[in-house]
Amino acid sequence: MACKATLLCACLTRDSVVNQRLVSFHCRICIFSDFLKALRVMKVNTPQISWHGRDPVYSIDFQHCNGSVRRLASAGVDTYVRLWYVGIDENGETTVDFAANLKRHAKSVNVVRFSPSGDILASGDDDAAIYLWKKNDNGGSLFDEEEEVENKESWTAYKLLRGHLEDVYDLAWSPDGQHLLSGSVDNTAVLWDVPLAKKVKVFTDHKSFVQGVAWDPKNQYFVTNSCDR
């Protein structure tokens, strides 16, 4: 894990259109966070952290629990899902600490998404597999000999969703966390029943890759986008 990535934190105002915005490209990750203060001068700091070796990072997502951020998930070409503790110290500086490596994927991981409750992490890869992860109650402290790091917590891939024929590009949770929507290079979107780990419906309307999926916060609609225009 020799490559250094940049984590950029900027304070926004409460009147910002988006409270939290993430932008990821290659091995550089920027985090913009709203401290919900009235009006503050934007402040930027750039702590240096090790991410996914020299491989590109494809996806990142925050875990939200009771209105606060506890963990950041990242994934990419190296096939690992990595978890990080993100916080602010007494000097207002961003802190990022390694939490755990999640190993199960055989190919590049294209997307990671925490459920609305934060209890489940979904990850999709180039092997057409979607894994659902949960944190083990017995804790971590497991030394990863391959990566030479200490896992501070342990997560288990407790469900595998198989239904796509090609790479999984994007994932979106329903607001109640009962369903998951996936988009794939096989030109389809699949609606999943999460508790049953079964397909509810396969949508074949697109004529090309389904590159993005999103769910209406009021749980009435979801949308898919494709390069078929």
Secondary structure, DSSP 4 states (H G I P E B T S, - for coil): ---EEEEEEEEE-TT-S-SEEEEEETTEEEEEEE---SS----EE--EEE-STTSPEEEEEEEEETTEEEEEEEEETTS-EEEEEEEE-TTS-EEEEEEEEE---SS-EEEEEE-TTSSEEEEEETTSEEEEEEE-TT---EEETTTTEEESS-EEEEEEEE--SS-EEEEEE-TTSSEEEEEETTS-EEEEETTTTEEEEEE---SS-EEEEEE-TTSS-EEEEETT-
